[in-house]
Amino acid sequence: MMYILQKPLITEKASERHEKNVYWFLVNIKAKKHEIKKEVEVLYKVKVSSINTMIYPVKKKNKYTKKGVISTRKSGYKKAIVQLVKGNVIDLYKT
């Protein structure tokens, strides 16, 4: 079983969008839009009107230390922006 929703994104920018029934989630990178929609509707008991997804690529970084240059990488992730039907609300702080 693949877990689709990993966690909701709670940032200042995302919190401003809650008034417009828009919620952001980090999701599994292999998840499709219809799978994300189904899981949000089942978990939060709301009706989803649209979903936008964005895939962020892996980022490579170099750290300069006394022992030399160390290469590290930040893993990639997928973000889903979920628009709910008017009148539906998700209380992320309660659930």
Biopython code that builds the backbone (N, CA, C, O; Angstrom):
import numpy as np
from Bio.PDB.StructureBuilder import StructureBuilder

atoms = [
    (1, "MET", "N", (0.845, -1.188, 0.000)),
    (1, "MET", "CA", (0.000, 0.000, 0.000)),
    (1, "MET", "C", (0.882, 1.240, 0.000)),
    (1, "MET", "O", (1.797, 1.363, 0.815)),
    (2, "MET", "N", (0.603, 2.150, -0.911)),
    (2, "MET", "CA", (1.384, 3.373, -1.017)),
    (2, "MET", "C", (0.693, 4.494, -0.241)),
    (2, "MET", "O", (-0.491, 4.764, -0.440)),
    (3, "TYR", "N", (1.443, 5.133, 0.634)),
    (3, "TYR", "CA", (0.904, 6.279, 1.348)),
    (3, "TYR", "C", (1.034, 7.490, 0.444)),
    (3, "TYR", "O", (2.122, 7.800, -0.041)),
    (4, "ILE", "N", (-0.070, 8.168, 0.222)),
    (4, "ILE", "CA", (-0.073, 9.273, -0.728)),
    (4, "ILE", "C", (0.204, 10.593, -0.025)),
    (4, "ILE", "O", (1.164, 11.283, -0.368)),
    (5, "LEU", "N", (-0.617, 10.954, 0.950)),
    (5, "LEU", "CA", (-0.400, 12.202, 1.684)),
    (5, "LEU", "C", (0.664, 11.984, 2.747)),
    (5, "LEU", "O", (0.532, 11.094, 3.586)),
    (6, "GLN", "N", (1.719, 12.793, 2.715)),
    (6, "GLN", "CA", (2.761, 12.670, 3.726)),
    (6, "GLN", "C", (2.492, 13.612, 4.893)),
    (6, "GLN", "O", (2.497, 13.192, 6.050)),
    (7, "LYS", "N", (2.256, 14.889, 4.586)),
    (7, "LYS", "CA", (1.924, 15.856, 5.637)),
    (7, "LYS", "C", (1.402, 17.136, 5.004)),
    (7, "LYS", "O", (1.735, 17.445, 3.860)),
    (8, "PRO", "N", (0.587, 17.881, 5.740)),
    (8, "PRO", "CA", (0.159, 19.184, 5.223)),
    (8, "PRO", "C", (1.288, 20.200, 5.372)),
    (8, "PRO", "O", (2.062, 20.146, 6.328)),
    (9, "LEU", "N", (1.371, 21.111, 4.431)),
    (9, "LEU", "CA", (2.361, 22.186, 4.529)),
    (9, "LEU", "C", (1.740, 23.343, 5.295)),
    (9, "LEU", "O", (0.723, 23.899, 4.880)),
    (10, "ILE", "N", (2.345, 23.694, 6.394)),
    (10, "ILE", "CA", (1.839, 24.800, 7.201)),
    (10, "ILE", "C", (2.923, 25.870, 7.223)),
    (10, "ILE", "O", (3.812, 25.873, 8.075)),
    (11, "THR", "N", (2.819, 26.770, 6.265)),
    (11, "THR", "CA", (3.719, 27.916, 6.191)),
    (11, "THR", "C", (2.861, 29.174, 6.209)),
    (11, "THR", "O", (1.633, 29.103, 6.153)),
    (12, "GLU", "N", (3.507, 30.299, 6.285)),
    (12, "GLU", "CA", (2.758, 31.558, 6.312)),
    (12, "GLU", "C", (1.978, 31.761, 5.009)),
    (12, "GLU", "O", (0.822, 32.183, 5.031)),
    (13, "LYS", "N", (2.612, 31.462, 3.888)),
    (13, "LYS", "CA", (1.961, 31.625, 2.596)),
    (13, "LYS", "C", (0.800, 30.643, 2.439)),
    (13, "LYS", "O", (-0.259, 31.010, 1.929)),
    (14, "ALA", "N", (0.995, 29.395, 2.876)),
    (14, "ALA", "CA", (-0.063, 28.390, 2.768)),
    (14, "ALA", "C", (-1.229, 28.720, 3.694)),
    (14, "ALA", "O", (-2.386, 28.489, 3.340)),
    (15, "SER", "N", (-0.938, 29.252, 4.862)),
    (15, "SER", "CA", (-1.995, 29.584, 5.819)),
    (15, "SER", "C", (-2.876, 30.727, 5.320)),
    (15, "SER", "O", (-4.067, 30.768, 5.630)),
    (16, "GLU", "N", (-2.313, 31.645, 4.560)),
    (16, "GLU", "CA", (-3.108, 32.733, 3.979)),
    (16, "GLU", "C", (-4.133, 32.192, 2.984)),
    (16, "GLU", "O", (-5.215, 32.759, 2.834)),
    (17, "ARG", "N", (-3.793, 31.096, 2.307)),
    (17, "ARG", "CA", (-4.677, 30.512, 1.289)),
    (17, "ARG", "C", (-5.843, 29.732, 1.888)),
    (17, "ARG", "O", (-6.797, 29.423, 1.175)),
    (18, "HIS", "N", (-5.790, 29.402, 3.193)),
    (18, "HIS", "CA", (-6.861, 28.636, 3.823)),
    (18, "HIS", "C", (-8.194, 29.383, 3.766)),
    (18, "HIS", "O", (-9.250, 28.752, 3.725)),
    (19, "GLU", "N", (-8.158, 30.710, 3.764)),
    (19, "GLU", "CA", (-9.386, 31.494, 3.678)),
    (19, "GLU", "C", (-10.082, 31.293, 2.331)),
    (19, "GLU", "O", (-11.296, 31.467, 2.223)),
    (20, "LYS", "N", (-9.311, 30.928, 1.306)),
    (20, "LYS", "CA", (-9.859, 30.707, -0.034)),
    (20, "LYS", "C", (-10.083, 29.218, -0.314)),
    (20, "LYS", "O", (-10.244, 28.821, -1.468)),
    (21, "ASN", "N", (-10.093, 28.396, 0.738)),
    (21, "ASN", "CA", (-10.276, 26.939, 0.628)),
    (21, "ASN", "C", (-9.191, 26.268, -0.199)),
    (21, "ASN", "O", (-9.472, 25.334, -0.950)),
    (22, "VAL", "N", (-7.959, 26.733, -0.069)),
    (22, "VAL", "CA", (-6.818, 26.131, -0.754)),
    (22, "VAL", "C", (-5.866, 25.596, 0.304)),
    (22, "VAL", "O", (-5.485, 26.313, 1.229)),
    (23, "TYR", "N", (-5.481, 24.320, 0.159)),
    (23, "TYR", "CA", (-4.607, 23.668, 1.130)),
    (23, "TYR", "C", (-3.445, 23.014, 0.396)),
    (23, "TYR", "O", (-3.608, 22.503, -0.712)),
    (24, "TRP", "N", (-2.259, 23.034, 1.028)),
    (24, "TRP", "CA", (-1.058, 22.481, 0.432)),
    (24, "TRP", "C", (-0.649, 21.236, 1.197)),
    (24, "TRP", "O", (-0.707, 21.204, 2.426)),
    (25, "PHE", "N", (-0.235, 20.212, 0.466)),
    (25, "PHE", "CA", (0.210, 18.957, 1.067)),
    (25, "PHE", "C", (1.488, 18.487, 0.389)),
    (25, "PHE", "O", (1.668, 18.679, -0.814)),
    (26, "LEU", "N", (2.376, 17.870, 1.165)),
    (26, "LEU", "CA", (3.482, 17.126, 0.590)),
    (26, "LEU", "C", (2.950, 15.732, 0.310)),
    (26, "LEU", "O", (2.337, 15.114, 1.180)),
    (27, "VAL", "N", (3.180, 15.235, -0.891)),
    (27, "VAL", "CA", (2.635, 13.938, -1.281)),
    (27, "VAL", "C", (3.758, 13.059, -1.832)),
    (27, "VAL", "O", (4.856, 13.532, -2.127)),
    (28, "ASN", "N", (3.452, 11.776, -1.960)),
    (28, "ASN", "CA", (4.384, 10.829, -2.545)),
    (28, "ASN", "C", (4.687, 11.257, -3.976)),
    (28, "ASN", "O", (3.786, 11.656, -4.714)),
    (29, "ILE", "N", (5.940, 11.175, -4.361)),
    (29, "ILE", "CA", (6.360, 11.676, -5.672)),
    (29, "ILE", "C", (5.743, 10.883, -6.827)),
    (29, "ILE", "O", (5.676, 11.384, -7.949)),
    (30, "LYS", "N", (5.291, 9.653, -6.564)),
    (30, "LYS", "CA", (4.684, 8.826, -7.611)),
    (30, "LYS", "C", (3.159, 8.936, -7.648)),
    (30, "LYS", "O", (2.520, 8.290, -8.478)),
    (31, "ALA", "N", (2.572, 9.735, -6.774)),
    (31, "ALA", "CA", (1.110, 9.840, -6.677)),
    (31, "ALA", "C", (0.534, 10.611, -7.860)),
    (31, "ALA", "O", (1.114, 11.590, -8.329)),
    (32, "LYS", "N", (-0.607, 10.151, -8.326)),
    (32, "LYS", "CA", (-1.327, 10.815, -9.411)),
    (32, "LYS", "C", (-2.406, 11.729, -8.821)),
    (32, "LYS", "O", (-2.775, 11.595, -7.655)),
    (33, "LYS", "N", (-2.903, 12.656, -9.641)),
    (33, "LYS", "CA", (-3.892, 13.632, -9.161)),
    (33, "LYS", "C", (-5.175, 12.968, -8.665)),
    (33, "LYS", "O", (-5.720, 13.367, -7.636)),
    (34, "HIS", "N", (-5.657, 11.967, -9.383)),
    (34, "HIS", "CA", (-6.908, 11.325, -8.964)),
    (34, "HIS", "C", (-6.732, 10.555, -7.664)),
    (34, "HIS", "O", (-7.683, 10.432, -6.893)),
    (35, "GLU", "N", (-5.519, 10.026, -7.399)),
    (35, "GLU", "CA", (-5.247, 9.333, -6.135)),
    (35, "GLU", "C", (-5.198, 10.332, -4.970)),
    (35, "GLU", "O", (-5.698, 10.050, -3.881)),
    (36, "ILE", "N", (-4.596, 11.493, -5.209)),
    (36, "ILE", "CA", (-4.518, 12.534, -4.184)),
    (36, "ILE", "C", (-5.924, 13.024, -3.845)),
    (36, "ILE", "O", (-6.268, 13.188, -2.674)),
    (37, "LYS", "N", (-6.727, 13.253, -4.873)),
    (37, "LYS", "CA", (-8.104, 13.728, -4.673)),
    (37, "LYS", "C", (-8.899, 12.730, -3.845)),
    (37, "LYS", "O", (-9.600, 13.119, -2.911)),
    (38, "LYS", "N", (-8.799, 11.459, -4.177)),
    (38, "LYS", "CA", (-9.542, 10.418, -3.460)),
    (38, "LYS", "C", (-9.128, 10.352, -1.994)),
    (38, "LYS", "O", (-9.980, 10.244, -1.112)),
    (39, "GLU", "N", (-7.822, 10.416, -1.731)),
    (39, "GLU", "CA", (-7.353, 10.314, -0.345)),
    (39, "GLU", "C", (-7.743, 11.538, 0.488)),
    (39, "GLU", "O", (-8.102, 11.390, 1.657)),
    (40, "VAL", "N", (-7.680, 12.735, -0.085)),
    (40, "VAL", "CA", (-8.091, 13.936, 0.650)),
    (40, "VAL", "C", (-9.578, 13.860, 0.979)),
    (40, "VAL", "O", (-9.984, 14.186, 2.095)),
    (41, "GLU", "N", (-10.381, 13.438, 0.027)),
    (41, "GLU", "CA", (-11.829, 13.345, 0.257)),
    (41, "GLU", "C", (-12.163, 12.309, 1.321)),
    (41, "GLU", "O", (-13.078, 12.525, 2.116)),
    (42, "VAL", "N", (-11.446, 11.188, 1.357)),
    (42, "VAL", "CA", (-11.717, 10.142, 2.355)),
    (42, "VAL", "C", (-11.223, 10.553, 3.736)),
    (42, "VAL", "O", (-11.944, 10.399, 4.722)),
    (43, "LEU", "N", (-10.002, 11.074, 3.816)),
    (43, "LEU", "CA", (-9.416, 11.415, 5.121)),
    (43, "LEU", "C", (-10.112, 12.590, 5.803)),
    (43, "LEU", "O", (-10.390, 12.544, 7.001)),
    (44, "TYR", "N", (-10.388, 13.636, 5.037)),
    (44, "TYR", "CA", (-10.917, 14.863, 5.635)),
    (44, "TYR", "C", (-12.417, 15.048, 5.421)),
    (44, "TYR", "O", (-12.994, 16.010, 5.929)),
    (45, "LYS", "N", (-13.059, 14.144, 4.680)),
    (45, "LYS", "CA", (-14.509, 14.182, 4.440)),
    (45, "LYS", "C", (-14.952, 15.522, 3.844)),
    (45, "LYS", "O", (-15.876, 16.168, 4.337)),
    (46, "VAL", "N", (-14.261, 15.920, 2.763)),
    (46, "VAL", "CA", (-14.568, 17.152, 2.045)),
    (46, "VAL", "C", (-14.679, 16.826, 0.559)),
    (46, "VAL", "O", (-14.371, 15.712, 0.134)),
    (47, "LYS", "N", (-15.118, 17.800, -0.222)),
    (47, "LYS", "CA", (-15.232, 17.634, -1.671)),
    (47, "LYS", "C", (-14.166, 18.503, -2.336)),
    (47, "LYS", "O", (-14.102, 19.706, -2.083)),
    (48, "VAL", "N", (-13.328, 17.903, -3.185)),
    (48, "VAL", "CA", (-12.237, 18.600, -3.855)),
    (48, "VAL", "C", (-12.701, 19.056, -5.233)),
    (48, "VAL", "O", (-13.306, 18.288, -5.982)),
    (49, "SER", "N", (-12.409, 20.327, -5.563)),
    (49, "SER", "CA", (-12.789, 20.821, -6.881)),
    (49, "SER", "C", (-11.631, 20.742, -7.874)),
    (49, "SER", "O", (-11.855, 20.433, -9.044)),
    (50, "SER", "N", (-10.392, 21.016, -7.436)),
    (50, "SER", "CA", (-9.256, 20.917, -8.357)),
    (50, "SER", "C", (-7.967, 20.662, -7.580)),
    (50, "SER", "O", (-7.869, 20.933, -6.383)),
    (51, "ILE", "N", (-6.983, 20.133, -8.306)),
    (51, "ILE", "CA", (-5.671, 19.842, -7.723)),
    (51, "ILE", "C", (-4.590, 20.271, -8.706)),
    (51, "ILE", "O", (-4.675, 19.980, -9.899)),
    (52, "ASN", "N", (-3.582, 20.957, -8.206)),
    (52, "ASN", "CA", (-2.381, 21.271, -8.970)),
    (52, "ASN", "C", (-1.211, 20.603, -8.265)),
    (52, "ASN", "O", (-1.147, 20.596, -7.035)),
    (53, "THR", "N", (-0.282, 20.039, -9.038)),
    (53, "THR", "CA", (0.882, 19.388, -8.441)),
    (53, "THR", "C", (2.154, 19.997, -9.003)),
    (53, "THR", "O", (2.195, 20.466, -10.140)),
    (54, "MET", "N", (3.188, 19.976, -8.176)),
    (54, "MET", "CA", (4.500, 20.467, -8.574)),
    (54, "MET", "C", (5.552, 19.498, -8.074)),
    (54, "MET", "O", (5.513, 19.080, -6.917)),
    (55, "ILE", "N", (6.491, 19.136, -8.931)),
    (55, "ILE", "CA", (7.583, 18.259, -8.537)),
    (55, "ILE", "C", (8.845, 19.109, -8.441)),
    (55, "ILE", "O", (9.245, 19.764, -9.403)),
    (56, "TYR", "N", (9.462, 19.085, -7.264)),
    (56, "TYR", "CA", (10.698, 19.810, -7.039)),
    (56, "TYR", "C", (11.859, 18.841, -7.183)),
    (56, "TYR", "O", (11.843, 17.785, -6.550)),
    (57, "PRO", "N", (12.869, 19.158, -7.993)),
    (57, "PRO", "CA", (13.956, 18.214, -8.247)),
    (57, "PRO", "C", (14.957, 18.147, -7.092)),
    (57, "PRO", "O", (14.929, 18.957, -6.165)),
    (58, "VAL", "N", (15.833, 17.162, -7.182)),
    (58, "VAL", "CA", (16.915, 16.996, -6.214)),
    (58, "VAL", "C", (17.879, 18.168, -6.373)),
    (58, "VAL", "O", (18.204, 18.567, -7.491)),
    (59, "LYS", "N", (18.338, 18.721, -5.232)),
    (59, "LYS", "CA", (19.298, 19.820, -5.277)),
    (59, "LYS", "C", (20.629, 19.348, -4.702)),
    (59, "LYS", "O", (20.674, 18.721, -3.643)),
    (60, "LYS", "N", (21.693, 19.652, -5.403)),
    (60, "LYS", "CA", (23.031, 19.297, -4.926)),
    (60, "LYS", "C", (23.668, 20.528, -4.298)),
    (60, "LYS", "O", (23.572, 21.635, -4.827)),
    (61, "LYS", "N", (24.320, 20.311, -3.159)),
    (61, "LYS", "CA", (24.974, 21.406, -2.460)),
    (61, "LYS", "C", (26.399, 21.009, -2.111)),
    (61, "LYS", "O", (26.694, 19.827, -1.933)),
    (62, "ASN", "N", (27.277, 21.989, -2.014)),
    (62, "ASN", "CA", (28.657, 21.759, -1.600)),
    (62, "ASN", "C", (28.907, 22.480, -0.287)),
    (62, "ASN", "O", (28.554, 23.648, -0.124)),
    (63, "LYS", "N", (29.519, 21.766, 0.641)),
    (63, "LYS", "CA", (29.918, 22.372, 1.915)),
    (63, "LYS", "C", (31.432, 22.462, 1.932)),
    (63, "LYS", "O", (32.136, 21.497, 1.636)),
    (64, "TYR", "N", (31.914, 23.641, 2.284)),
    (64, "TYR", "CA", (33.347, 23.853, 2.346)),
    (64, "TYR", "C", (33.775, 23.751, 3.800)),
    (64, "TYR", "O", (33.395, 24.587, 4.620)),
    (65, "THR", "N", (34.571, 22.724, 4.128)),
    (65, "THR", "CA", (35.009, 22.480, 5.505)),
    (65, "THR", "C", (36.533, 22.433, 5.556)),
    (65, "THR", "O", (37.211, 22.577, 4.538)),
    (66, "LYS", "N", (37.056, 22.226, 6.772)),
    (66, "LYS", "CA", (38.502, 22.114, 6.941)),
    (66, "LYS", "C", (39.067, 20.911, 6.194)),
    (66, "LYS", "O", (40.206, 20.943, 5.728)),
    (67, "LYS", "N", (38.278, 19.864, 6.084)),
    (67, "LYS", "CA", (38.730, 18.642, 5.421)),
    (67, "LYS", "C", (38.541, 18.680, 3.910)),
    (67, "LYS", "O", (38.917, 17.735, 3.217)),
    (68, "GLY", "N", (37.970, 19.745, 3.398)),
    (68, "GLY", "CA", (37.771, 19.865, 1.966)),
    (68, "GLY", "C", (36.315, 20.079, 1.618)),
    (68, "GLY", "O", (35.500, 20.439, 2.467)),
    (69, "VAL", "N", (36.005, 19.854, 0.369)),
    (69, "VAL", "CA", (34.653, 20.056, -0.129)),
    (69, "VAL", "C", (33.855, 18.761, 0.063)),
    (69, "VAL", "O", (34.297, 17.681, -0.330)),
    (70, "ILE", "N", (32.677, 18.890, 0.672)),
    (70, "ILE", "CA", (31.783, 17.754, 0.870)),
    (70, "ILE", "C", (30.523, 18.010, 0.061)),
    (70, "ILE", "O", (29.868, 19.038, 0.232)),
    (71, "SER", "N", (30.183, 17.077, -0.819)),
    (71, "SER", "CA", (28.975, 17.211, -1.642)),
    (71, "SER", "C", (27.805, 16.536, -0.941)),
    (71, "SER", "O", (27.908, 15.392, -0.500)),
    (72, "THR", "N", (26.702, 17.249, -0.844)),
    (72, "THR", "CA", (25.488, 16.702, -0.251)),
    (72, "THR", "C", (24.341, 16.926, -1.229)),
    (72, "THR", "O", (24.469, 17.660, -2.210)),
    (73, "ARG", "N", (23.228, 16.280, -0.940)),
    (73, "ARG", "CA", (22.063, 16.481, -1.792)),
    (73, "ARG", "C", (20.807, 16.564, -0.942)),
    (73, "ARG", "O", (20.673, 15.878, 0.071)),
    (74, "LYS", "N", (19.889, 17.420, -1.376)),
    (74, "LYS", "CA", (18.585, 17.563, -0.749)),
    (74, "LYS", "C", (17.592, 16.822, -1.630)),
    (74, "LYS", "O", (17.500, 17.085, -2.829)),
    (75, "SER", "N", (16.854, 15.901, -1.041)),
    (75, "SER", "CA", (15.966, 15.058, -1.841)),
    (75, "SER", "C", (14.834, 15.869, -2.464)),
    (75, "SER", "O", (14.424, 16.902, -1.935)),
    (76, "GLY", "N", (14.346, 15.387, -3.579)),
    (76, "GLY", "CA", (13.235, 16.024, -4.265)),
    (76, "GLY", "C", (11.920, 15.659, -3.605)),
    (76, "GLY", "O", (11.848, 14.698, -2.839)),
    (77, "TYR", "N", (10.886, 16.420, -3.899)),
    (77, "TYR", "CA", (9.575, 16.159, -3.323)),
    (77, "TYR", "C", (8.495, 16.667, -4.260)),
    (77, "TYR", "O", (8.763, 17.391, -5.219)),
    (78, "LYS", "N", (7.256, 16.264, -3.954)),
    (78, "LYS", "CA", (6.106, 16.681, -4.745)),
    (78, "LYS", "C", (5.127, 17.391, -3.835)),
    (78, "LYS", "O", (4.832, 16.929, -2.733)),
    (79, "LYS", "N", (4.627, 18.524, -4.312)),
    (79, "LYS", "CA", (3.678, 19.324, -3.550)),
    (79, "LYS", "C", (2.351, 19.364, -4.301)),
    (79, "LYS", "O", (2.321, 19.559, -5.516)),
    (80, "ALA", "N", (1.247, 19.177, -3.562)),
    (80, "ALA", "CA", (-0.080, 19.243, -4.164)),
    (80, "ALA", "C", (-0.835, 20.421, -3.566)),
    (80, "ALA", "O", (-0.869, 20.592, -2.347)),
    (81, "ILE", "N", (-1.441, 21.232, -4.427)),
    (81, "ILE", "CA", (-2.274, 22.344, -3.993)),
    (81, "ILE", "C", (-3.718, 21.940, -4.265)),
    (81, "ILE", "O", (-4.123, 21.767, -5.414)),
    (82, "VAL", "N", (-4.488, 21.793, -3.188)),
    (82, "VAL", "CA", (-5.838, 21.254, -3.271)),
    (82, "VAL", "C", (-6.848, 22.380, -3.061)),
    (82, "VAL", "O", (-6.821, 23.066, -2.039)),
    (83, "GLN", "N", (-7.739, 22.565, -4.039)),
    (83, "GLN", "CA", (-8.824, 23.548, -3.952)),
    (83, "GLN", "C", (-10.098, 22.810, -3.581)),
    (83, "GLN", "O", (-10.491, 21.869, -4.271)),
    (84, "LEU", "N", (-10.751, 23.226, -2.497)),
    (84, "LEU", "CA", (-11.984, 22.589, -2.053)),
    (84, "LEU", "C", (-13.198, 23.316, -2.613)),
    (84, "LEU", "O", (-13.123, 24.481, -3.003)),
    (85, "VAL", "N", (-14.310, 22.607, -2.643)),
    (85, "VAL", "CA", (-15.579, 23.195, -3.044)),
    (85, "VAL", "C", (-15.982, 24.207, -1.968)),
    (85, "VAL", "O", (-15.692, 24.016, -0.787)),
    (86, "LYS", "N", (-16.644, 25.274, -2.384)),
    (86, "LYS", "CA", (-17.051, 26.332, -1.454)),
    (86, "LYS", "C", (-17.920, 25.744, -0.335)),
    (86, "LYS", "O", (-18.858, 24.991, -0.596)),
    (87, "GLY", "N", (-17.599, 26.092, 0.893)),
    (87, "GLY", "CA", (-18.349, 25.603, 2.048)),
    (87, "GLY", "C", (-17.630, 24.490, 2.792)),
    (87, "GLY", "O", (-17.969, 24.215, 3.943)),
    (88, "ASN", "N", (-16.647, 23.840, 2.173)),
    (88, "ASN", "CA", (-15.865, 22.798, 2.847)),
    (88, "ASN", "C", (-14.619, 23.405, 3.464)),
    (88, "ASN", "O", (-13.997, 24.293, 2.881)),
    (89, "VAL", "N", (-14.255, 22.923, 4.650)),
    (89, "VAL", "CA", (-13.088, 23.435, 5.368)),
    (89, "VAL", "C", (-12.343, 22.263, 5.987)),
    (89, "VAL", "O", (-12.962, 21.317, 6.475)),
    (90, "ILE", "N", (-11.013, 22.324, 5.969)),
    (90, "ILE", "CA", (-10.176, 21.339, 6.669)),
    (90, "ILE", "C", (-9.537, 22.057, 7.851)),
    (90, "ILE", "O", (-8.897, 23.095, 7.682)),
    (91, "ASP", "N", (-9.711, 21.508, 9.040)),
    (91, "ASP", "CA", (-9.070, 22.069, 10.230)),
    (91, "ASP", "C", (-7.777, 21.288, 10.463)),
    (91, "ASP", "O", (-7.785, 20.242, 11.111)),
    (92, "LEU", "N", (-6.666, 21.805, 9.929)),
    (92, "LEU", "CA", (-5.385, 21.102, 10.010)),
    (92, "LEU", "C", (-4.822, 21.087, 11.422)),
    (92, "LEU", "O", (-4.048, 20.196, 11.770)),
    (93, "TYR", "N", (-5.194, 22.045, 12.226)),
    (93, "TYR", "CA", (-4.639, 22.123, 13.575)),
    (93, "TYR", "C", (-5.339, 21.177, 14.531)),
    (93, "TYR", "O", (-4.787, 20.830, 15.574)),
    (94, "LYS", "N", (-6.552, 20.754, 14.188)),
    (94, "LYS", "CA", (-7.323, 19.854, 15.045)),
    (94, "LYS", "C", (-7.036, 18.396, 14.696)),
    (94, "LYS", "O", (-6.955, 17.550, 15.586)),
    (95, "THR", "N", (-6.882, 18.098, 13.400)),
    (95, "THR", "CA", (-6.735, 16.706, 12.961)),
    (95, "THR", "C", (-5.322, 16.221, 12.978)),
    (95, "THR", "O", (-5.060, 15.069, 12.632)),
]
sb = StructureBuilder()
sb.init_structure("model")
sb.init_model(0)
sb.init_chain("A")
sb.init_seg("    ")
for serial, (resi, resn, name, xyz) in enumerate(atoms, 1):
    if name == "N":
        sb.init_residue(resn, " ", resi, " ")
    sb.init_atom(name, np.array(xyz, "f"), 0.0, 1.0, " ", f" {name:<3s}", serial, name[0])
structure = sb.get_structure()
